[in-house]
Amino acid sequence: MVSSNRPGANPGGASSFQGGFYKFLRAVVRIFGPKVKAPPREAFPEPAVFICHHHNMRGPITTMAWTPAPLHPWALAVFFDAKALRDHFSGFTFRQRFGWPKPLASAIAWMVSEPVALLMRSMRAVPVYRKSIESIKTMRASVEILLRGEPIVIYPDIQYDSDDARLGEMYRGFLLLERFYRDKTSRHLPFVPLYYDAKGKLLRLGKPLLFPDGDMRESMDIMYVRIRDSVNALASENVWV
């Protein structure tokens, strides 16, 4: 039987693993952006996978700027390649989403693509591959991080640009981390709800959620609902839980 005890905690890790460029931008956001209250560093269990509402970039920006424990975010693989990212920004983000004229979209894409790719590397983000044959790279890289006792944060919204304060339907692939982690450790992987309250300017942290013992395939749907509902429960709370 697999142990259902939480892995040994290492609050905050021995030291931050992120690079100087990320730390510089984090400081800029903290100085010039709105101040956000967060639970203390020791409240963040490690290793663990934190699940946060994307909320049209509010989640990623706020958690990476204000979470006291260093986190490895999942990010689409295109964000790590400046050339591919220029094409993505100019052809989709700026042209289709924002409706910018092509010359402006191309110019801005050229200026920001290299810094964004550098930021992904500096944050030690995990590249996420959409094709199933390559997704194994994401799982293996993530498990290596977790085995080092370092936490991961995932923003799994399908409708990531939604302004709805509640988390809607999610991509399910991240749940497979349980299988890969359990194969290596014989332990269950904690999935921890994390939520940014934009009105209250605070981060809320939920209790770790664990797969039950037994065949994880039988519990996938249950865990999906538990995680989504637990994140959304934090949206109605007035204090950290």
C-alpha atoms as an extended CHARMM CRD file, in Angstrom:
* protein
*
       241  EXT
         1         1  MET       CA              0.0000000000        0.0000000000        0.0000000000  PROA      1               0.0000000000
         2         2  VAL       CA              1.2160000000        3.4720000000       -0.8170000000  PROA      2               0.0000000000
         3         3  SER       CA              1.8040000000        5.7640000000        2.1340000000  PROA      3               0.0000000000
         4         4  SER       CA             -0.6390000000        8.6630000000        2.2710000000  PROA      4               0.0000000000
         5         5  ASN       CA              1.5910000000       10.7430000000        4.5330000000  PROA      5               0.0000000000
         6         6  ARG       CA              2.7980000000       14.0270000000        3.1680000000  PROA      6               0.0000000000
         7         7  PRO       CA              6.4140000000       14.0680000000        2.0410000000  PROA      7               0.0000000000
         8         8  GLY       CA              8.8330000000       15.6450000000        4.4490000000  PROA      8               0.0000000000
         9         9  ALA       CA              8.4440000000       19.4090000000        4.3490000000  PROA      9               0.0000000000
        10        10  ASN       CA             11.2940000000       21.7060000000        3.4720000000  PROA      10              0.0000000000
        11        11  PRO       CA              9.6680000000       25.1270000000        3.7800000000  PROA      11              0.0000000000
        12        12  GLY       CA             11.0090000000       27.4800000000        1.1740000000  PROA      12              0.0000000000
        13        13  GLY       CA             13.8710000000       25.1930000000        0.2250000000  PROA      13              0.0000000000
        14        14  ALA       CA             17.4800000000       25.6540000000        1.2720000000  PROA      14              0.0000000000
        15        15  SER       CA             17.8590000000       28.6240000000       -1.0480000000  PROA      15              0.0000000000
        16        16  SER       CA             16.1620000000       30.2430000000       -3.9920000000  PROA      16              0.0000000000
        17        17  PHE       CA             17.0000000000       28.4940000000       -7.2530000000  PROA      17              0.0000000000
        18        18  GLN       CA             15.8970000000       31.3370000000       -9.5390000000  PROA      18              0.0000000000
        19        19  GLY       CA             18.2770000000       33.5680000000      -11.4570000000  PROA      19              0.0000000000
        20        20  GLY       CA             19.0980000000       37.2470000000      -11.2380000000  PROA      20              0.0000000000
        21        21  PHE       CA             16.8830000000       38.4410000000      -14.1020000000  PROA      21              0.0000000000
        22        22  TYR       CA             13.7810000000       36.9630000000      -12.4820000000  PROA      22              0.0000000000
        23        23  LYS       CA             14.7400000000       38.3850000000       -9.0880000000  PROA      23              0.0000000000
        24        24  PHE       CA             15.2150000000       41.8360000000      -10.6240000000  PROA      24              0.0000000000
        25        25  LEU       CA             11.7760000000       41.7890000000      -12.3090000000  PROA      25              0.0000000000
        26        26  ARG       CA             10.1930000000       40.4080000000       -9.1440000000  PROA      26              0.0000000000
        27        27  ALA       CA             11.6140000000       43.3580000000       -7.2020000000  PROA      27              0.0000000000
        28        28  VAL       CA             10.2840000000       45.8090000000       -9.8090000000  PROA      28              0.0000000000
        29        29  VAL       CA              6.7630000000       44.3500000000       -9.5550000000  PROA      29              0.0000000000
        30        30  ARG       CA              6.8930000000       44.4350000000       -5.7630000000  PROA      30              0.0000000000
        31        31  ILE       CA              8.0580000000       48.0530000000       -5.7040000000  PROA      31              0.0000000000
        32        32  PHE       CA              5.7280000000       49.5230000000       -8.3240000000  PROA      32              0.0000000000
        33        33  GLY       CA              2.7650000000       47.1270000000       -8.2490000000  PROA      33              0.0000000000
        34        34  PRO       CA              0.0350000000       46.7460000000       -5.6330000000  PROA      34              0.0000000000
        35        35  LYS       CA              1.1560000000       45.2300000000       -2.3360000000  PROA      35              0.0000000000
        36        36  VAL       CA             -0.0950000000       41.6910000000       -1.7820000000  PROA      36              0.0000000000
        37        37  LYS       CA             -0.3160000000       39.8250000000        1.5180000000  PROA      37              0.0000000000
        38        38  ALA       CA              0.7780000000       36.1880000000        1.4850000000  PROA      38              0.0000000000
        39        39  PRO       CA              0.8710000000       33.3260000000        3.9950000000  PROA      39              0.0000000000
        40        40  PRO       CA              4.2610000000       32.8220000000        5.6870000000  PROA      40              0.0000000000
        41        41  ARG       CA              6.9500000000       30.8530000000        3.9050000000  PROA      41              0.0000000000
        42        42  GLU       CA              6.6780000000       27.9130000000        6.2910000000  PROA      42              0.0000000000
        43        43  ALA       CA              3.0260000000       27.4590000000        5.2830000000  PROA      43              0.0000000000
        44        44  PHE       CA              4.0860000000       26.2530000000        1.8210000000  PROA      44              0.0000000000
        45        45  PRO       CA              4.6980000000       22.4750000000        1.8840000000  PROA      45              0.0000000000
        46        46  GLU       CA              7.5100000000       21.0610000000       -0.2240000000  PROA      46              0.0000000000
        47        47  PRO       CA              7.6510000000       19.1180000000       -2.3910000000  PROA      47              0.0000000000
        48        48  ALA       CA              4.1670000000       19.9100000000       -3.6710000000  PROA      48              0.0000000000
        49        49  VAL       CA              2.2640000000       21.0430000000       -6.7410000000  PROA      49              0.0000000000
        50        50  PHE       CA              0.3710000000       24.3000000000       -6.2580000000  PROA      50              0.0000000000
        51        51  ILE       CA             -2.7050000000       24.8000000000       -8.4320000000  PROA      51              0.0000000000
        52        52  CYS       CA             -3.6870000000       28.4090000000       -9.0760000000  PROA      52              0.0000000000
        53        53  HSD       CA             -6.3010000000       30.2040000000      -11.1890000000  PROA      53              0.0000000000
        54        54  HSD       CA             -4.6530000000       31.8520000000      -14.2290000000  PROA      54              0.0000000000
        55        55  HSD       CA             -7.2400000000       34.6420000000      -14.3400000000  PROA      55              0.0000000000
        56        56  ASN       CA             -5.8380000000       36.3470000000      -17.4380000000  PROA      56              0.0000000000
        57        57  MET       CA             -2.2350000000       36.5880000000      -16.1110000000  PROA      57              0.0000000000
        58        58  ARG       CA             -3.2270000000       37.8180000000      -12.6380000000  PROA      58              0.0000000000
        59        59  GLY       CA             -2.3960000000       34.4440000000      -11.1080000000  PROA      59              0.0000000000
        60        60  PRO       CA              1.0570000000       33.9350000000      -12.6360000000  PROA      60              0.0000000000
        61        61  ILE       CA              2.2390000000       37.5170000000      -12.1110000000  PROA      61              0.0000000000
        62        62  THR       CA              1.0330000000       37.7330000000       -8.5260000000  PROA      62              0.0000000000
        63        63  THR       CA              2.1660000000       34.3260000000       -7.3310000000  PROA      63              0.0000000000
        64        64  MET       CA              5.6050000000       34.6180000000       -8.8980000000  PROA      64              0.0000000000
        65        65  ALA       CA              6.0280000000       38.1230000000       -7.4170000000  PROA      65              0.0000000000
        66        66  TRP       CA              4.6490000000       37.5890000000       -3.9250000000  PROA      66              0.0000000000
        67        67  THR       CA              4.7820000000       33.9120000000       -2.9330000000  PROA      67              0.0000000000
        68        68  PRO       CA              7.4840000000       33.7150000000       -0.2430000000  PROA      68              0.0000000000
        69        69  ALA       CA              8.6060000000       30.2240000000       -1.2790000000  PROA      69              0.0000000000
        70        70  PRO       CA             10.3980000000       29.8800000000       -4.6370000000  PROA      70              0.0000000000
        71        71  LEU       CA              8.2790000000       28.0630000000       -7.2290000000  PROA      71              0.0000000000
        72        72  HSD       CA              8.8900000000       26.4150000000      -10.5990000000  PROA      72              0.0000000000
        73        73  PRO       CA              5.9830000000       27.4910000000      -12.8760000000  PROA      73              0.0000000000
        74        74  TRP       CA              4.7710000000       25.3930000000      -15.7730000000  PROA      74              0.0000000000
        75        75  ALA       CA              4.9000000000       27.3970000000      -19.0230000000  PROA      75              0.0000000000
        76        76  LEU       CA              4.2640000000       26.4850000000      -22.6550000000  PROA      76              0.0000000000
        77        77  ALA       CA              7.4540000000       25.3880000000      -24.3930000000  PROA      77              0.0000000000
        78        78  VAL       CA              7.1070000000       28.1430000000      -27.0200000000  PROA      78              0.0000000000
        79        79  PHE       CA              7.9310000000       30.7020000000      -24.3200000000  PROA      79              0.0000000000
        80        80  PHE       CA             11.4780000000       29.3440000000      -24.0250000000  PROA      80              0.0000000000
        81        81  ASP       CA             12.4260000000       29.8950000000      -27.6890000000  PROA      81              0.0000000000
        82        82  ALA       CA             12.7240000000       33.5850000000      -28.6260000000  PROA      82              0.0000000000
        83        83  LYS       CA             12.3040000000       32.9930000000      -32.3810000000  PROA      83              0.0000000000
        84        84  ALA       CA              9.2290000000       30.7790000000      -31.9780000000  PROA      84              0.0000000000
        85        85  LEU       CA              7.8660000000       33.2090000000      -29.4300000000  PROA      85              0.0000000000
        86        86  ARG       CA              8.1640000000       36.1370000000      -31.8490000000  PROA      86              0.0000000000
        87        87  ASP       CA              6.0050000000       34.2330000000      -34.3190000000  PROA      87              0.0000000000
        88        88  HSD       CA              3.5310000000       33.3480000000      -31.5730000000  PROA      88              0.0000000000
        89        89  PHE       CA              3.2710000000       36.8990000000      -30.2660000000  PROA      89              0.0000000000
        90        90  SER       CA              3.0840000000       38.6120000000      -33.6480000000  PROA      90              0.0000000000
        91        91  GLY       CA              0.7570000000       36.0880000000      -35.3090000000  PROA      91              0.0000000000
        92        92  PHE       CA             -1.5500000000       35.2010000000      -32.4270000000  PROA      92              0.0000000000
        93        93  THR       CA             -1.2490000000       37.1870000000      -29.1800000000  PROA      93              0.0000000000
        94        94  PHE       CA             -0.8880000000       40.6950000000      -30.5670000000  PROA      94              0.0000000000
        95        95  ARG       CA             -2.6760000000       40.2350000000      -33.9040000000  PROA      95              0.0000000000
        96        96  GLN       CA             -5.5830000000       37.9040000000      -33.0700000000  PROA      96              0.0000000000
        97        97  ARG       CA             -6.1440000000       38.5040000000      -29.3530000000  PROA      97              0.0000000000
        98        98  PHE       CA             -5.3340000000       42.2040000000      -29.1450000000  PROA      98              0.0000000000
        99        99  GLY       CA             -6.2240000000       43.1580000000      -32.7250000000  PROA      99              0.0000000000
       100       100  TRP       CA             -3.0660000000       45.1960000000      -33.2770000000  PROA      100             0.0000000000
       101       101  PRO       CA             -1.9870000000       46.0850000000      -36.8270000000  PROA      101             0.0000000000
       102       102  LYS       CA              0.6880000000       43.7900000000      -38.2240000000  PROA      102             0.0000000000
       103       103  PRO       CA              3.6080000000       46.3080000000      -38.1680000000  PROA      103             0.0000000000
       104       104  LEU       CA              2.9890000000       47.1490000000      -34.4880000000  PROA      104             0.0000000000
       105       105  ALA       CA              2.4860000000       43.4990000000      -33.5280000000  PROA      105             0.0000000000
       106       106  SER       CA              5.7300000000       42.4990000000      -35.2430000000  PROA      106             0.0000000000
       107       107  ALA       CA              7.7150000000       45.3410000000      -33.6850000000  PROA      107             0.0000000000
       108       108  ILE       CA              6.5430000000       44.6720000000      -30.1350000000  PROA      108             0.0000000000
       109       109  ALA       CA              6.9700000000       40.9150000000      -30.5820000000  PROA      109             0.0000000000
       110       110  TRP       CA             10.5720000000       41.4910000000      -31.6560000000  PROA      110             0.0000000000
       111       111  MET       CA             11.2760000000       43.6330000000      -28.5810000000  PROA      111             0.0000000000
       112       112  VAL       CA              9.7320000000       41.4230000000      -25.9020000000  PROA      112             0.0000000000
       113       113  SER       CA             10.3880000000       37.8670000000      -27.0940000000  PROA      113             0.0000000000
       114       114  GLU       CA             14.0120000000       37.6050000000      -25.9870000000  PROA      114             0.0000000000
       115       115  PRO       CA             13.3660000000       39.0490000000      -22.4950000000  PROA      115             0.0000000000
       116       116  VAL       CA             10.3740000000       36.7280000000      -22.0040000000  PROA      116             0.0000000000
       117       117  ALA       CA             12.4060000000       33.6720000000      -23.0290000000  PROA      117             0.0000000000
       118       118  LEU       CA             15.1870000000       34.7990000000      -20.6880000000  PROA      118             0.0000000000
       119       119  LEU       CA             12.6680000000       35.1970000000      -17.8740000000  PROA      119             0.0000000000
       120       120  MET       CA             11.4130000000       31.6290000000      -18.3470000000  PROA      120             0.0000000000
       121       121  ARG       CA             14.9510000000       30.3220000000      -17.9890000000  PROA      121             0.0000000000
       122       122  SER       CA             15.6990000000       32.5860000000      -15.0370000000  PROA      122             0.0000000000
       123       123  MET       CA             12.5680000000       31.4250000000      -13.2130000000  PROA      123             0.0000000000
       124       124  ARG       CA             13.6280000000       27.8160000000      -13.8620000000  PROA      124             0.0000000000
       125       125  ALA       CA             10.1850000000       27.2840000000      -15.3710000000  PROA      125             0.0000000000
       126       126  VAL       CA              9.1630000000       23.8530000000      -16.6690000000  PROA      126             0.0000000000
       127       127  PRO       CA              8.4980000000       23.6660000000      -20.4400000000  PROA      127             0.0000000000
       128       128  VAL       CA              5.0660000000       22.2300000000      -21.1790000000  PROA      128             0.0000000000
       129       129  TYR       CA              4.6290000000       20.3420000000      -24.4560000000  PROA      129             0.0000000000
       130       130  ARG       CA              1.1170000000       19.9170000000      -25.8440000000  PROA      130             0.0000000000
       131       131  LYS       CA              1.9030000000       16.9230000000      -28.0710000000  PROA      131             0.0000000000
       132       132  SER       CA              1.4250000000       13.7170000000      -26.1110000000  PROA      132             0.0000000000
       133       133  ILE       CA              4.6240000000       12.1630000000      -27.4490000000  PROA      133             0.0000000000
       134       134  GLU       CA              6.6310000000       15.0850000000      -25.9820000000  PROA      134             0.0000000000
       135       135  SER       CA              4.6280000000       15.5920000000      -22.7940000000  PROA      135             0.0000000000
       136       136  ILE       CA              6.7370000000       12.9390000000      -21.0850000000  PROA      136             0.0000000000
       137       137  LYS       CA              9.5530000000       15.5250000000      -21.0250000000  PROA      137             0.0000000000
       138       138  THR       CA              7.3930000000       17.7840000000      -18.8700000000  PROA      138             0.0000000000
       139       139  MET       CA              6.5750000000       14.9750000000      -16.4600000000  PROA      139             0.0000000000
       140       140  ARG       CA             10.1690000000       13.8320000000      -16.0850000000  PROA      140             0.0000000000
       141       141  ALA       CA             11.4920000000       17.3580000000      -15.5670000000  PROA      141             0.0000000000
       142       142  SER       CA              8.7710000000       18.0420000000      -12.9950000000  PROA      142             0.0000000000
       143       143  VAL       CA              9.4640000000       14.8860000000      -11.0210000000  PROA      143             0.0000000000
       144       144  GLU       CA             13.1840000000       15.6940000000      -10.9330000000  PROA      144             0.0000000000
       145       145  ILE       CA             12.2870000000       19.0620000000       -9.4100000000  PROA      145             0.0000000000
       146       146  LEU       CA              9.9460000000       17.4950000000       -6.8550000000  PROA      146             0.0000000000
       147       147  LEU       CA             12.5480000000       14.9120000000       -5.8710000000  PROA      147             0.0000000000
       148       148  ARG       CA             14.8950000000       17.7980000000       -5.0440000000  PROA      148             0.0000000000
       149       149  GLY       CA             12.2700000000       19.0180000000       -2.5920000000  PROA      149             0.0000000000
       150       150  GLU       CA             11.2850000000       22.0290000000       -4.7140000000  PROA      150             0.0000000000
       151       151  PRO       CA              7.6700000000       23.0200000000       -5.4350000000  PROA      151             0.0000000000
       152       152  ILE       CA              5.8880000000       23.5450000000       -8.7410000000  PROA      152             0.0000000000
       153       153  VAL       CA              3.0050000000       25.8780000000       -9.5610000000  PROA      153             0.0000000000
       154       154  ILE       CA              0.5300000000       25.1900000000      -12.3820000000  PROA      154             0.0000000000
       155       155  TYR       CA             -2.1900000000       27.4050000000      -13.8680000000  PROA      155             0.0000000000
       156       156  PRO       CA             -4.3590000000       24.8010000000      -15.6310000000  PROA      156             0.0000000000
       157       157  ASP       CA             -7.2680000000       26.9320000000      -16.9030000000  PROA      157             0.0000000000
       158       158  ILE       CA             -8.4410000000       25.9970000000      -20.3860000000  PROA      158             0.0000000000
       159       159  GLN       CA             -9.9380000000       29.4880000000      -20.7500000000  PROA      159             0.0000000000
       160       160  TYR       CA             -6.8320000000       31.1960000000      -19.3770000000  PROA      160             0.0000000000
       161       161  ASP       CA             -7.8600000000       34.6820000000      -20.5400000000  PROA      161             0.0000000000
       162       162  SER       CA            -11.1520000000       34.6020000000      -18.6530000000  PROA      162             0.0000000000
       163       163  ASP       CA            -11.8450000000       37.4500000000      -16.2190000000  PROA      163             0.0000000000
       164       164  ASP       CA            -14.1040000000       35.1960000000      -14.1410000000  PROA      164             0.0000000000
       165       165  ALA       CA            -12.8860000000       35.1630000000      -10.5330000000  PROA      165             0.0000000000
       166       166  ARG       CA            -13.5830000000       31.4140000000      -10.3470000000  PROA      166             0.0000000000
       167       167  LEU       CA            -11.5370000000       28.6720000000      -11.9290000000  PROA      167             0.0000000000
       168       168  GLY       CA            -13.4260000000       27.0000000000      -14.7710000000  PROA      168             0.0000000000
       169       169  GLU       CA            -12.5950000000       23.8510000000      -16.7030000000  PROA      169             0.0000000000
       170       170  MET       CA             -8.9890000000       22.6880000000      -16.4130000000  PROA      170             0.0000000000
       171       171  TYR       CA             -6.5320000000       20.7100000000      -18.4750000000  PROA      171             0.0000000000
       172       172  ARG       CA             -6.1980000000       17.3330000000      -16.7650000000  PROA      172             0.0000000000
       173       173  GLY       CA             -2.6620000000       16.3460000000      -17.7360000000  PROA      173             0.0000000000
       174       174  PHE       CA             -1.0540000000       17.6770000000      -14.5760000000  PROA      174             0.0000000000
       175       175  LEU       CA             -2.8380000000       14.9850000000      -12.5440000000  PROA      175             0.0000000000
       176       176  LEU       CA             -0.5140000000       12.3930000000      -14.1150000000  PROA      176             0.0000000000
       177       177  LEU       CA              2.2800000000       13.7960000000      -11.9690000000  PROA      177             0.0000000000
       178       178  GLU       CA              0.8280000000       11.6450000000       -9.1920000000  PROA      178             0.0000000000
       179       179  ARG       CA              1.7220000000        8.4690000000      -11.0660000000  PROA      179             0.0000000000
       180       180  PHE       CA              5.2530000000        9.5480000000      -11.9480000000  PROA      180             0.0000000000
       181       181  TYR       CA              5.9610000000       10.8240000000       -8.4440000000  PROA      181             0.0000000000
       182       182  ARG       CA              4.4540000000        7.7900000000       -6.7390000000  PROA      182             0.0000000000
       183       183  ASP       CA              6.5000000000        5.4500000000       -8.9300000000  PROA      183             0.0000000000
       184       184  LYS       CA              9.6730000000        7.1370000000       -7.6800000000  PROA      184             0.0000000000
       185       185  THR       CA              8.8070000000        7.6440000000       -4.0160000000  PROA      185             0.0000000000
       186       186  SER       CA              5.9090000000        5.3110000000       -3.1040000000  PROA      186             0.0000000000
       187       187  ARG       CA              4.2330000000        8.4310000000       -1.7170000000  PROA      187             0.0000000000
       188       188  HSD       CA              1.2640000000       10.4720000000       -2.8110000000  PROA      188             0.0000000000
       189       189  LEU       CA              1.9600000000       13.8950000000       -4.2800000000  PROA      189             0.0000000000
       190       190  PRO       CA              0.2970000000       16.8530000000       -2.5020000000  PROA      190             0.0000000000
       191       191  PHE       CA             -1.7590000000       19.1430000000       -4.7560000000  PROA      191             0.0000000000
       192       192  VAL       CA             -2.2250000000       22.4620000000       -2.9510000000  PROA      192             0.0000000000
       193       193  PRO       CA             -4.8970000000       25.0470000000       -3.9050000000  PROA      193             0.0000000000
       194       194  LEU       CA             -3.5560000000       28.5890000000       -4.2570000000  PROA      194             0.0000000000
       195       195  TYR       CA             -5.6770000000       31.6320000000       -5.0160000000  PROA      195             0.0000000000
       196       196  TYR       CA             -5.1030000000       35.3380000000       -5.5920000000  PROA      196             0.0000000000
       197       197  ASP       CA             -7.8670000000       37.5500000000       -4.2260000000  PROA      197             0.0000000000
       198       198  ALA       CA             -7.5820000000       40.6520000000       -6.4190000000  PROA      198             0.0000000000
       199       199  LYS       CA            -10.0400000000       42.6760000000       -4.3370000000  PROA      199             0.0000000000
       200       200  GLY       CA             -8.4560000000       41.8610000000       -0.9930000000  PROA      200             0.0000000000
       201       201  LYS       CA             -4.9170000000       41.9480000000       -2.4290000000  PROA      201             0.0000000000
       202       202  LEU       CA             -3.9230000000       38.6880000000       -0.7750000000  PROA      202             0.0000000000
       203       203  LEU       CA             -2.9040000000       35.1330000000       -1.5960000000  PROA      203             0.0000000000
       204       204  ARG       CA             -4.8820000000       32.3070000000       -0.0510000000  PROA      204             0.0000000000
       205       205  LEU       CA             -3.5160000000       28.8320000000        0.4960000000  PROA      205             0.0000000000
       206       206  GLY       CA             -5.6410000000       25.7050000000        0.8200000000  PROA      206             0.0000000000
       207       207  LYS       CA             -4.9590000000       22.3850000000        2.4590000000  PROA      207             0.0000000000
       208       208  PRO       CA             -2.9490000000       19.7660000000        0.5200000000  PROA      208             0.0000000000
       209       209  LEU       CA             -5.0990000000       17.2890000000       -1.4080000000  PROA      209             0.0000000000
       210       210  LEU       CA             -3.9150000000       13.7010000000       -1.8660000000  PROA      210             0.0000000000
       211       211  PHE       CA             -5.0060000000       10.9030000000       -4.1790000000  PROA      211             0.0000000000
       212       212  PRO       CA             -6.4450000000        7.9630000000       -2.2300000000  PROA      212             0.0000000000
       213       213  ASP       CA             -4.5900000000        4.6630000000       -2.1580000000  PROA      213             0.0000000000
       214       214  GLY       CA             -5.2680000000        2.2730000000       -5.0060000000  PROA      214             0.0000000000
       215       215  ASP       CA             -5.4930000000        2.6780000000       -8.7680000000  PROA      215             0.0000000000
       216       216  MET       CA             -5.1620000000        6.4040000000       -9.4980000000  PROA      216             0.0000000000
       217       217  ARG       CA             -7.1450000000        6.0360000000      -12.7200000000  PROA      217             0.0000000000
       218       218  GLU       CA            -10.2480000000        5.3700000000      -10.6500000000  PROA      218             0.0000000000
       219       219  SER       CA             -9.7160000000        8.6280000000       -8.7410000000  PROA      219             0.0000000000
       220       220  MET       CA             -8.8100000000       11.0140000000      -11.5750000000  PROA      220             0.0000000000
       221       221  ASP       CA            -12.2880000000       12.4940000000      -11.9610000000  PROA      221             0.0000000000
       222       222  ILE       CA            -12.7370000000       12.8130000000       -8.2070000000  PROA      222             0.0000000000
       223       223  MET       CA             -9.3950000000       14.5920000000       -7.7510000000  PROA      223             0.0000000000
       224       224  TYR       CA            -10.1190000000       16.8830000000      -10.6840000000  PROA      224             0.0000000000
       225       225  VAL       CA            -13.3260000000       18.0800000000       -9.0360000000  PROA      225             0.0000000000
       226       226  ARG       CA            -11.7650000000       18.3050000000       -5.5630000000  PROA      226             0.0000000000
       227       227  ILE       CA             -8.8870000000       20.4550000000       -6.7870000000  PROA      227             0.0000000000
       228       228  ARG       CA            -11.0610000000       22.7750000000       -8.8710000000  PROA      228             0.0000000000
       229       229  ASP       CA            -13.6500000000       23.1730000000       -6.1220000000  PROA      229             0.0000000000
       230       230  SER       CA            -10.9790000000       23.7360000000       -3.4710000000  PROA      230             0.0000000000
       231       231  VAL       CA             -9.4090000000       26.5470000000       -5.4960000000  PROA      231             0.0000000000
       232       232  ASN       CA            -12.8310000000       28.1120000000       -5.9940000000  PROA      232             0.0000000000
       233       233  ALA       CA            -13.6580000000       27.7620000000       -2.2960000000  PROA      233             0.0000000000
       234       234  LEU       CA            -10.7480000000       30.0800000000       -1.5800000000  PROA      234             0.0000000000
       235       235  ALA       CA            -12.4210000000       32.7160000000       -3.7510000000  PROA      235             0.0000000000
       236       236  SER       CA            -15.1790000000       33.1240000000       -1.1710000000  PROA      236             0.0000000000
       237       237  GLU       CA            -12.9990000000       33.0640000000        1.9260000000  PROA      237             0.0000000000
       238       238  ASN       CA            -12.1810000000       36.1820000000        3.8980000000  PROA      238             0.0000000000
       239       239  VAL       CA             -9.1180000000       34.7380000000        5.5850000000  PROA      239             0.0000000000
       240       240  TRP       CA             -6.3680000000       32.2810000000        4.6710000000  PROA      240             0.0000000000
       241       241  VAL       CA             -7.2210000000       28.6390000000        5.1940000000  PROA      241             0.0000000000
